[in-house]
Amino acid sequence: MTSPAKFRKDKEIVAEYETQVKEIRAQLVEQLKCLDQQCELRVQLLQDLQDFFRKKAEIEMDYSRNLEKLAERFLTKTRSTKDHLLKKEQSILSPVNCWNLLLLQVKRESRDHATLSDLYLNNIIPRFAQISEDSGRLFKKSKEVGVQLQEDMMKVLNELYTVMKTYHMYNTDSINAESKLKDAEKQEEKQMGRSGRQDDRQTPRSPDTLASIKTDEKPVRRSSVKKIEKMKEKRQAKYTENKLKAIKARNEYLLALEATNSCVFKYYIHDLSDIIDCCDLGYHASLHRALRTYLSAEQNVETSKHTGLETLEGAAESLEPNGDKQKLMETYNNVFCPPARFDFQSHMGDTVQLMCAQQPLESELLQRCQQLQSRLSTLKIENEEVKKTMEATLSTIQDMVTVEDYDVSECFHHSNSMESVKSTFSESYLSKPSLAKRRANQQETEQFYFTKLKEFLEGRNLITKLDAKHDLIQKTLGESDGRRNSTVRKASLIKTVVMYVCVGLQHEGIFRVSGSQVEVNDIKNAFERGEDPLAGDQNDHDMDSIAGVLKLYFRGLDHALFPKEVFHDLISCVCNLQERAVHIKKVLQSLLSKTLIIMRYLFAFLNHLSQYSEDNMMDPYNLAICFGPTLMSVPEGHDQVSCQAHVNELIKTIIIHHDTIFPGPQDLQGPVYIIPGSGDDFCDSPHCEPPLVEEPAPDTVSVSHNSEDESDPIEAIARFDYSGRTNVFQSLPDVDSRDLLEERVSTRGSAASPTGAHVADIYLANLNKCVAISVFLLH
């Protein structure tokens, strides 16, 4: 019998798993609802466009007055309470921007033209009807693919549930067998102790009597001992067998767990993106053609409309599925972001979270690894061929929907009667005999594309599962390479550049505006030679070039500052808005301490820089856009557009909450960025003690050091008139222009103007810390 505590433990684990699966299932339902909502919004938008052009054709003859009424009619509809939610959701799509600009353009129109009315009724409106039909058809097929993928993922989750229950059962049998074995060992010890006590209690007897007693007791004692030994051997064998089964079951559970996490991540990162692409297949291109037809007609009617039409043309050119997909995923970030990874749930005190590769399992795992590798090679070749066929079919479809047939300039040739205009149009878009054949070919090609797409996605799903199992087994067998980290070199470059950038905290567009590439390379090469190109009178470098050196350094690392191994875990943190910083901190704890020190220093500086966003126009989001691709690269095989949005949001969160995410100097010893002017220490670390600042002479600035190698004070005389902006620096009076005595003091920060103006107090506050930084870096 198992204890009630055991049953509560099993039920608790199963309940937690079922809750997590239930949340994923609810999210999947919301995804389908979201796609259906987008389909309805798209149909509604296309219906509005058809109504708009139909009404515009009716009132074209009374152009000046009636078009104004038309514009107000649709603008009022846009502002109405009934459509408020609809327009709010539509605002993420680029076609809506075209729709709004189109309404504004209508108010600019002032003349009537018969050809426009004919074109609206017989060209543009049918195009929108076809787009609506195509869009509905594509949405339906895409939804079928999405439902199939969701069912496949739920099958994987159910398989994980079955494997977990099997693991619980075998582990329980192993525990019970171990308990029975211990009972047998106790009985054996008890029997042996009883035999010893009987020998001690025997009194001296005659030889005949003693022989009689031994003859009676000896068979009984040996029989009992043999029985207990035999029972112990059976229980020992049973325990060994059950223990081996439990280990195998745990291995299968870990393999299924890894495969499930990979499948779930693949679905949210790749499959959802592909499904949305299928929903938008040809929609933007077709809408682009319809709008270009309208633009061609309007531009031939009136040249004076060109100014207003340029804006609408730009919006039509910006119709781009990837941009709309990114906006959609950003708006519904909680729906489309991957869920948290499934963690190993220990059972009944089993704390081993890694696969066991000891004998006799090692040979079995090795054979399984080889089989998986062979199977993966075959699957990848087959799936690659399917992918090539699918891409070729997609290219054919794109060629079909991007035919440049929107030019209607031939309809505006000078004519003496309206009959000739109608005659010209009779040979236009809808009247061509090849239209029906072209439509049939397009639908047939679409059907073939979806067949190959489904085959490709199913193959990729299988490859993902097998690849995850193969990698875990290979890692367990010790064949994977250890993590390499080369992100902690050239610390002096980082600190020196940051110190000089502090002078330009209010410099507009810092890190966003690119400096001279030649100048950036010169500064970088000088640092690599061990020189300090920012010191002395020769420092005339542009602030944007100095800032560019820092970005170039991180971009040139062999491995990004954020390792690829934690990319998936960090991206998963973006979903939880309330506890995002806590989850990020938990993930980063696995990194090397040297990497954390650099991250802590860099993001503290970026947070300080963002506090001057009103002057430098660089808030945390803009800084994240500049540093996101440099600090955290998107792995190959991932959708760059959707992943980069998550990366930027992640970097922004770290900049804002850097003090919460990174450990303090008490928990992690190393350099800590301190806001210049906020204290006496520029480097708050046990390895870098605060410098001792002596009382300066009337016309000098004195710098002293704690280092034994640099104990002599360094003095510098200001070159130009100085007026301190804070009380900290009122001790430096106005002096005449003199030569700068210390070559490490940059003229960029020590003198702002020869006519007598403010010197950057931030820079002067940093002068006393330069040598302290150098001492730490030498260590």
N, C-alpha and C positions, 0 to 999 in steps of 0.2 A: 504494500500500500504506500502510496505517495502522500506526503503531508499536504494539508490545505495551503500552506505557504507556497508550495511548489505550483499548485494550480493557480493561485493568484499571480504568481510571477509569469506563468505562461499566458494567462489571459491578459495581463497588462501589456506584454510584448505584442501579442496579436492585436489588441485594441489600438495600440499606438500605430502599428503598421496600417491597420484598416482605416484609421483616421487620416493618415497621410495619403493613402490611396483615394479616399473619399474626396479630399481636397483637390487632388489632381483631376479626378473625374469631374468635379464641379467646374474646374478651370477649363477642361476640354469642352464642356457644354457651353460655357461662356464664349469660348473661341468661335464655335459655330454660330452662336447668336450674333457675335460681333460681325462675322463675315456676312450673315444674312442681312444685318442692318446696313452694312456698306452696300450690298446689292440693292436694297430698297432705296437708299439715298441716291445711288447712281441712276436707277430707273426714274426716280422723281426728278432728278436734275435733267435728264434727257427729255422727260415729258415737258418740263418747263421750257426747255429750249425749243421744242417743237411748237408748243403753244405760242411762244414768243415770236417765232418767225412766221407762223401762220397769221397771227394778228398783224404783224408788221407788213405782210404782203397786202392785206386788206386795206390798210390805211396809207399805203405808199403814195397814192395820188394826192392826198392832202397832207403832204410830208411835214411841213413846219409845225402845224398845230397838233395833228394826231399822234405824231411820234413822241411828243412831249407827254401826252396822256398815257401812252404805252409805257414809257419809262417810269412815270410815277406809279402806274398800276403795279409793276413788278417790284419797284423799290418799296412800296407800301407793303406788299406781300412779304418781302424780305424782313421788314421791321415788325411784322405782326407777331403777336404773342404765340399764335398757333404754330408758326414755323420757326420760332426762336431756337428751340432745341435742335431742330433739323439743321438749321444753318450753323449752329454751334458745332455740330458734329462734322458738317461738310467743310468747315474751315480748314481742316487738315489736308484737303485734297486740292491739287493744283487746278483742276477744271473749274472749281468754284471761283477761283480768282479770275479766270477768264470770263465767267458768267457775270461777276460784279463789274468788271471793266467793260463788258459789253453793254450793260445797262447805262453806264456813264457815257459811253460813246454814242448811244442812241440820242441822248439829249443834245448832242452836237450836230446832228444831221438837220439839214434845212431844205433839201430839194427832193423833188419827186422824180422817179425814173421808172419807166415801164419794165425795163429789163430786170431790175431788181426784184419786182413783184413776181415775175415769171421764174426767176432763179430760186427765190425763197420757196415757192410752192412745189417746184418740180426737181429741185436738186438738193438743197440743204436739209429740208424736212425729211425726205426719204433717207438721207444719210443718217440722221439722228435715230430714225426708226430702226434702221439696220444695226446701228451701234447698240441700241437698247436690246434688240433681239440677240445679237451676238454676246452681249454682256451677260444676259440672263442665262444663255446656254453655257457659257464658260463658267459662270458661278456655280451652276448645277453640277457640272462635271468636276469642278475643283472641290466642291463640297463632298462628292462621292469619294474622291481620292482621300480627302481629309478624314472622313469617317472611317475609311479602311485603315488608314495609318493609326488612328486613335484606337481602333479595335485591336490592331497588332500590338500596340503598346500596352493595352490592358491585358492581353494574353501574356506578355512578358511579366507584368506585375503579378498575375495569377500564378505563373510558374515560380516566381520568387517566393510567393506565399506557400506554395506546396513544398518547395525545397526547405524553407525555414521550418515548417512543421515536421518534416522528416528529420531535420537536424535536431530538433527538440526531442523527438521520440528516441532516437539513437543515443543521445546524450543522457537521457533519463535512464535508459537500459544500462548504460555504462556505469552510472552512479549506483544503481541498485546492485549490479554485479560486484562492484567494489565493496559495498557494504556487506554483502554475503561472504565475500572472501575474508574480510576482517573478522566476521563472526567465527568462521572456521579456524582462523589462526588463534583466536581467543580460546576456543574449545581445546585445541591441541595443547596450548600452554597450560590450561587447567588440568588436563589429563596427565601431563607430564609431572605437574606439581603434586598431584594426588598420589602418583606412584612413588614418589620420593618420600612422602610422609608415611606411607605404609611400611616402607623398609626401615624407617627410623624407629617406628613403634614396636617392632618385633623384639621379643625377649629371648634370651638364650634357651635353647631347647636341646633335647637329645638328638643325635644324628638321625634316628629313624623318624622321629616326629617332625623335624625340620624338613626332611626330604618329602614327607607326606604333604606338608603345607605348601611347599614350592610346587609340587606336582599339581595341586588343586588350583593355585592362583595363576600360574604362568600362562596357561592357554587363554584365560579370560583377559589378562592385561595385553597380551600381544594382539589379540583379535580386536580389542577396542582401539588400540593405537593405529593398527592398519586401516581400520574403518575411517578413522578421523583423517589419516593421511590421504586416503583415496578421495574422501569428500573435498579435502583442501585442493588436491590436484585438479579435480573437476571444476571447482569454482575458480581456480586460477586460470584454467583454459577458457572458461566462460567469460571471465573478466577481460582477458587479452582479446578475445574475439569481439566483444562489445565495444571495447576501447578503440579498436581499429575501425569498426563501423562508425563510431562517433566521429573519429578524425576525418574519415572519408566524407561523411555527411557534412561536417563543417567546411571542408574544402569545396564541396559542391555548392554549399550556401554562399561562400565567399565569391566563387566564380559567377554564380547567378546574380549576386549583388552587384558585382562590377559590370556585368553585361547589362543589367537593368539600368544602372546609372548612365551608362554610355548611350543606351537607346533613348532614354528620356532626354538627355542633353542633346542628342542628335535631332530628336523631334522638334525641340523648341528652337534650336539654333539654325538647323538646315531645312527641315521639312516644312515648318510654318512659313519660312521665307519663300520656299518653292511654291507652296500652295497659293500664297498671295500673288506671286508672279503669274501663276496660271490664271487667277481671277482677273488680272490686269492685262492679259495677253491680247494685244491688238487694240485695246480700248483707247489708250492715249494716242496711239498713232492714227486711229480712225477719227477720233475727235479732232486731232490736229488737222487732218485732211478737210473735215467739214468746215472748221473755222478758217482755214486758209482759202477755201472756196468763197466764203463770205468776204474775206479780206480782199481777194482779187477783184470781186465785183465792186466793192466800195471804192477801192483805189482807182479804178477806171471811171467811175462816175464823177468823182470830185477830187481834184488834186489838193484842194485846201483842207481836206480831212486828214491829210497825211500825218499831221502832228498828233492828233488824237489817236489815230490808228496805230502809231508806232508803239504806244503803251500796250495795246491789246495784242499786237503781234509778238511783243516780247513775252507776254503771258502765255500765248499759244506755243511759242518755241520752248517755254519752260515746262510744257507738259511732258513729264518724265516719270515712268513707273517707279524707278528706284527711289526718287525723292518722295513720292507719295507713300511708298511702302515704309520708308524711314519715319515719316510723320505719323503714319498710322501706328507703328510699333511704339513710338515715343508717347503718343497720346494714351494708348492702352498698355502702358509698360507693365503693369501688374498682371495683365492677362497673358502677354507674350513672353515675359522673361522666364528663364528656366527655374524650376523649383529647387529647393535644397537637395543636396545629394543624400541618398539613403546610406545611413551609417550602420555599421555592424552592431547588432544587439546581442550582447553577451548573455549567456543562459546559464543559470545556476552556478555562478562563480567562474565560468569559463572566460577568462580574460584574454585568451590568445586571439588576436585580431589579424594575424598573418597566416598565410598558407603554410602547411607543414610539408617540407620537402625531404624529410629524413627517410631512410630505408624502413619499410619496403616501398614507400611511395615515390621515391626519387626516380626510379626507372620508369614507373608508370607515368609520372608527370612529364618526364623527358620524351617518352613515346607520344604522349598526348600533344605535347608542344610541337613535335615534328609533324604530326598529323594535321594539327591546326594550321601550321605554316604551309603545308602542301595544299590544303583546302583553300586557304586564303589566296594563294597564288593563282589558283584556277578561277576562283570567284572574281578576283580583281581584273583578270584578263577578260573574262566574260562581261563583267559590268562595264569595263572601259569600252568595249565594242558597242554595248547598248547605249552608253553615253554618247559616243560619236554619232550613232544613228539618230539619237534624240536631238542632239545639237544641230545636225544637218537638217532635220525636219523643222526644228524651231527657226532656223535661218530661212527656210523656204516660206514658212508662215509669215515671218517678219517682212520678207520681200513682197508677199501678197498684200499685207496691210499697210505698207509704206509706199505704195505706188503713187507717184506724184501726178495725180489726175485732178488737182484742184484748181488749175489755171483755166479761167473762163474768159480770158481777154478776147477770144475770137467772137464772143457774143456781143461785144461792144463795138464792132465795126460799124461805120456809118451806114445807115439804111434809110430809105424813104418811107417805109411803112412798117407797122407792127408785125405784119405777116412774115416779113423776112426774118424778124427776130425770132418768132416762134419756129420758123423753118430751120434757123440755125440751131436752135436748142433741140430740135427733134433728133439731131445726130449726137447729142451730148451724152452725159454720164449714164442715165437710166435707159436710154434707147439703144444702146449698143447690143447687138445679138450675143456678144461674148460674155455679157454680164452673168446670165444664168449659169453658164459653164464655169465661169470663174468662181461664182459662189459655191457651186457643187464641189469644185476642186479644193476650195478652202476648207469646207466642212469635212471632206474626206481626209485631208491632210491633218486637220485638227484631231480627228478620231485616231489616226495612226500615232500622232504625237502623244496623246494621252495614254495610249496603250504602252508605248515605250517608256513614258515617264513613270507609269505605275511599275513596270518591270524594273526600271532603274532604281526607284526608291525602295522597292522590296529587296533588291540585291544589296543596296547600300546598307539597309537595315541589318541584313544577315552578316555582312562584312563587319559592321560596327560591333555586333555581339561577339563574333569569333575573334576579332582583332583585340577586343578588350580582354577576353580570356587568355589569348596568346601572350599579350604583353604582361599580364599579371603572373602567369606561369613562368615566363622568361625572366621576369624580375625576381621571382622567388628562387629560381635556380641560379641566380647570380650572374646572368648574362647581360643584364642592362648596365649601362655606364652610370657612374655616380654623377650627381649634379656638379656641374662646374660653375664656378662663380668668379668672374673677373671684374666685378663692378666696383671694387674698392681701391682702384689704383688712382694715382694722381690726385690725392686729396688736397694737396697744396693748390692745384689749379682751381678747384671748386671754391675753396675759402677765399683765395685772393680775388677771383673774379666777383664773388658775392660781395666782398668788402667794397670794391670799386663801384659795383652796381648800386650799392646803397647811396652813393652820391646822387644817382639819377632816379630815385624812387618816384619822383614826380615827372619823369620824362615820358611824354605821351607816346603810347604804342610800344613801350619797351617789351622786348621778346617777341612782339608781333611784327614789327617793322624789321626787315632784313638789312643788315649792315653790308659793308663792302666785303665780298668774298675773299678778295686778295688780302685785305687787312685782317680778316678773321683767321685765315690760314697762317699769316705771319705771326700773330699773337700765339696761336696754338703751337706752331713749330718752336717758338722761343721758349715756351713752357716745357716742351719736351726736351730741349737742350739744357734744362736746368736754370734758365734765365728768368728774370722777372721783367717782361716788357712793359708793365704798367707802372714801373718805379722810375723816379728821377725826372729830370727836366724834359726828357724826350717823349713823355707820355702825352701825345696829342691824338690819341685814338678816339674815334667816334663812339658814343655810348651804345648805339645799336650794334656796332661791331664787337664791343666788349661783351655785351649780353649774348651775342651770337656764338661766342666761344663756349659758353656754358652749354647751350643747346647742342653744339657740334660735339662736345665731349661725350654727352650721354648718347647721342646718336651714333657715335663711333665705337661704342663698347661692343665687344664680341657677343655679349648677351645683354639683353635689355635689363634695366634696373629691376623691373618686376619679372621674375622668371616665368617661362611659359608653363612650368609645372603647376603654378597656382592661378593660371588664367581663368580656368573654368570656375574655381571656387570663388575668385574675386567677382566675376561677372554675376554669379548667383547671389552675391550680397546685394546687388543693386535692387533686387525685387523688394526687399524689406526696407521700406522707407523709414520706419520708426527706429529700428535697431540696426541700421545699415553700418554705422561706425563701429558698433560692438562686434558685428560679424567680420568686418574688415580687419579689426585688431586681432581677432582669433586666427584668421588665415595668415596674417603677416608674422605671427609668433614663430612660425616654422622656418623663417628665413635666417640666414647667418647674421650674427650680431653686427658685423662690419657693414653689411648691406642696410640693416636697420638704422645704423648711425648716420649713414649718408642720406637715407630717406628722411629721417627725423630732422636733420639739418636743412635739407633742401625745402621740405614742405613748410617748415617754420618760416624760412625766408620768403617763400611764395605767399604765405598768409600775411606776413608783414607788408609785402609789396601790394597785395590786394586792398589794404587799408587806405591806399592813396588812389583808389580807382576813380575818384572824381577828377583827379588831375591827369593820371596816366591812362585812363580808359581801359584798365586791365583788372576787371573783377575776377572772382574765382572761376567763373565759367569760361571767360576768355583765356585765362591762363591755362585752364584744362585743355582747351582746344589747341593751344600752342605746344604744351608739353605732353599731352596724351599719346600721340603717335610716337613720340621720342622715348618716353619712359616705359610704355607698355605696348608692344607690337602684337597685332592680331595674328594668331597662328595660321599657317596655310590650310586651306580647305574650309575656312569659315567665311561667312558672308561679311565682307569688309564694311559695307554700309551699316548694317544693323549692329554689328559688334562695336564699331567705332563710337556709336552713340552711347552704348553702355560704358565704354572705356572713358569717354569724356565725363560722364556723370560720376564715375568712380573717382577719377582724379580730382574733380571738383569737391566731392565729399571729403577726400583726404586733406585737401587744402584748408577747408573750413574747420574740420574737426581734428587737425593734426595733433593737438595737445591731448586728445582723448585716445587716439589710435596708437601713438607711439609711446613707449615707456619713458619715464623720466630719468634724470641722471643717477638717481639712487638705484634704479633697477637695471640700467644699461649705461655703463661708464663709457664716456667718449665725448667728443665736442658737441656742444649744444648752442644753437643759434640764439643769441640774445639781441633784442632790439637795440640798436645803437642809441646811446643817450639815456637808456632806461636804468642803467646800473654801471658799476665799475668793471664788470667782467664782460669780455667779449666771448670768452670760452669758458663756460661753466662746466667744469669736468674735474674729477680727481687727478687727471693727468696734466691739467693745465691750470695752475694756480693763478689767482688774480695778481696782476702786476702792481708794483708799488709805485705810486705817482708822487714825486717830490714837489715841493712848492716851487712854481716856475718863477724865473726872473721877470722883471717888468716887461721886457720886450722879447721874451723867448717862450717857447713851448718845450717842456722837458718830458722825455720819455725814459722810463727806467724798466728793468727786467728782473725777473726772478731767476733766470738762467745763470749758471756759473760762468758760461762761456761769454755771455753778453751782459756783464754787470755794470759797465760804464753807462751813465746817462747820455742820451742823444738829444741835442738841442737843435732847434730850427727857428729861424727868424722869418716872420711874415714878409712877403714881398710887396704887398699892397695894403691900403687902408682897410681896416676890418671893423665891422659893427656886429656884435654878437646878437643873435636873435633870442637866446635864452639866458637865464641867470648863470647857468653852468659855465658859460664862456665869456662872461663880462670881464674876466681877469686879463684878457688880451687887449691892450689899448691900441689906439691908432699909432702907426709908425710910418716912417718913410719907406720908400721902395728900396729893398735890399736883396742881395742874392740869397737864395735858398741854400742852407748849409748841409742839409741831410738829403742824400740822393734818393732815399726811399719815399720821400714825401712827394706826392704827385701834384703837379701844378694845376691839374684839373680841379682838385678839391681845395687847394690851399689858397687860391686867389680867384675870386669871382669876377672882379672888374678892376682895372687900373685906376678908375676914377674914384674909388672908395665906396664899396658896396658891401652887401652881406656875403660872408663866406659860409658855405654849407656847414652848419653846426654838426650834422651827422658825420661828415667826413672828419672834422676835427676830433670828434669823440672817438673815432676809430684809430687815430694816429697812435694813441697810447697802447693799442692792442696789437699792432703789427708784429712786433717781435715775439709777443706771447704766442701768437699763432704759429710763427715760424718754429719756435721751440717745440711746440706740440707735434708739428709735422715731422721734425727731425726724429722724434721718438718713434 
